[in-house]
Amino acid sequence: MHPKPLLQLAAQLVQRVLKLDQPADALVSAFFRDHRELGSRERHALAETTYALLRRRLLWQHLAQSGSGPMERRLVLLAWAGEPRVLEAGTEVHERDWLAARRQIDLDSLAPKLRHNLPDWIADALHKQLPPEEFERLATSLLEGAPLDLRVNTLKAKRDAVLAELQEFGVQPTPYSPWGIRLQGKPSLSQWPLFKDGSIEVQDEGSQLLALLLDAKRGEMVADFCAGAGGKTLALGAAMRNTGRLYAFDISGHRLDNLRPRLARSGLSNVYPIQIAHERDERIKRLSGKLDRVLVDAPCSGLGTLRRNPDMKWRQSPQAVAELVPRQLAILQSAARLLKPGGRLVYATCSLLEAENEGVAAAFEAQNPGFAKLDAADLLAGQVPRASELVHNGQLRLWPHRHHCDGFFAAAWQRT
Ligand SMILES: C[S@@+](CC[C@H](N)C(=O)[O-])C[C@H]1O[C@@H](n2cnc3c(N)ncnc32)[C@H](O)[C@@H]1O
């Protein structure tokens, strides 16, 4: 496609995404479905530009205040992440001059907010948890793209063998999860034989560590209470060596539907996906006191995944978080009832916010003296190298700038 119409399409996409009323990834996919004329390199350029814009939205909007023409076009020119020749060939002279002048601006001279590109309420919450220098490192890491992590399905393959087979992609073992492989590029996996035969799945290392913390064993009765599309379910099912019973509960039938093809590839037959109406559903009550392990991967603000989903920082709000917290606690309370004495409960989120993490865990502990806190470092020791690096006050606390995975929190208890 000629650079001029390509830049026009980019501006249309950006205008749609910046309404911030739907997840960016869904809007980008829908846009590509509507514009089948776009080739793969053009799609890549449009998607990367959209994400670059969302990552540094405050900076680009500040720089785009001057200039002329539609705001979306100026934003696209500033954040353009496709081939530079498109900007050369697709813009007017005055636009190129304007862009060159913007590029002369010393970004270090701008207000910290324009460097961090975080809404105040998120920056304030993170400042409370981290010393200033660490906040800077976190903010910088949240502006970067994430690598692609894979989990080797140990039912079907060994990590060393997969690493050897994928050598040409510059793969590395993940530093903590014994099942993980990290890729730096973004190859399209769907046609890879290892993907099609279920030997590998896409899963962030942090998410793998949550499954390791639950440590589900052969023959046990286990529930993944908020299973969604089953990222953790699949890891748990493989850890159970395809034995026992693993319930995958979720209120979203659509998400559980997305689990089905993944389950088929995985070769697991110990998983029982069940759509529930809510966390006090009758089907849950019938299992009270019967399970060995329960994972609650609670619905959350998702702010630990900003490297992948930078739109979340603009689409979340303090009000939304305030509404999430009681829901998280209610789900955790109901899920806890499933456990038999001696059983293990893990509460997890992919949020960085204390309110959704330590706050919910503390409220649960205050109301449930029958659950004894377990130290995550002890639970991971023997499974994960340097487990103590991942743990703060006995709880798993994964940070993108420290551990190079998504931000995750997890607390574990034993029913006494
Ligand atoms: C963080 S996502 C789960 C991601 C999933 N565990 C994975 O690894 O791919 C949270 C899930 O909780 C589900 N959910 C929300 N409210 C729920 C409830 N009351 N009971 C069970 N699941 C719920 C949502 O539909 C969503 O799929």
PDBQT file of the ligand as one rigid body, heavy atoms in Angstrom, charges set to zero:
ROOT
HETATM    1  C1  LIG A 501      -7.375 -13.005  35.603  1.00  0.00    +0.000 C 
HETATM    2  S1  LIG A 501      -8.616 -13.706  34.696  1.00  0.00    +0.000 S 
HETATM    3  C2  LIG A 501      -8.180 -15.396  34.684  1.00  0.00    +0.000 C 
HETATM    4  C3  LIG A 501      -7.065 -15.760  33.732  1.00  0.00    +0.000 C 
HETATM    5  C4  LIG A 501      -6.810 -17.257  33.666  1.00  0.00    +0.000 C 
HETATM    6  N1  LIG A 501      -6.675 -17.858  34.970  1.00  0.00    +0.000 N 
HETATM    7  C5  LIG A 501      -5.594 -17.604  32.830  1.00  0.00    +0.000 C 
HETATM    8  O1  LIG A 501      -4.554 -18.001  33.385  1.00  0.00    +0.000 OA
HETATM    9  O2  LIG A 501      -5.669 -17.488  31.610  1.00  0.00    +0.000 OA
HETATM   10  C6  LIG A 501      -9.958 -13.677  35.819  1.00  0.00    +0.000 C 
HETATM   11  C7  LIG A 501     -11.152 -14.526  35.416  1.00  0.00    +0.000 C 
HETATM   12  O3  LIG A 501     -12.097 -14.489  36.500  1.00  0.00    +0.000 OA
HETATM   13  C8  LIG A 501     -13.365 -14.690  35.950  1.00  0.00    +0.000 C 
HETATM   14  N2  LIG A 501     -14.352 -14.330  36.976  1.00  0.00    +0.000 N 
HETATM   15  C9  LIG A 501     -14.859 -13.115  37.279  1.00  0.00    +0.000 A 
HETATM   16  N3  LIG A 501     -15.721 -13.207  38.302  1.00  0.00    +0.000 NA
HETATM   17  C10 LIG A 501     -15.761 -14.515  38.674  1.00  0.00    +0.000 A 
HETATM   18  C11 LIG A 501     -16.458 -15.235  39.681  1.00  0.00    +0.000 A 
HETATM   19  N4  LIG A 501     -17.317 -14.628  40.491  1.00  0.00    +0.000 N 
HETATM   20  N5  LIG A 501     -16.244 -16.562  39.772  1.00  0.00    +0.000 NA
HETATM   21  C12 LIG A 501     -15.380 -17.185  38.926  1.00  0.00    +0.000 A 
HETATM   22  N6  LIG A 501     -14.700 -16.553  37.952  1.00  0.00    +0.000 NA
HETATM   23  C13 LIG A 501     -14.880 -15.229  37.828  1.00  0.00    +0.000 A 
HETATM   24  C14 LIG A 501     -13.330 -13.831  34.706  1.00  0.00    +0.000 C 
HETATM   25  O4  LIG A 501     -14.327 -14.228  33.787  1.00  0.00    +0.000 OA
HETATM   26  C15 LIG A 501     -11.910 -14.059  34.191  1.00  0.00    +0.000 C 
HETATM   27  O5  LIG A 501     -11.888 -15.083  33.242  1.00  0.00    +0.000 OA
ENDROOT
TORSDOF 0
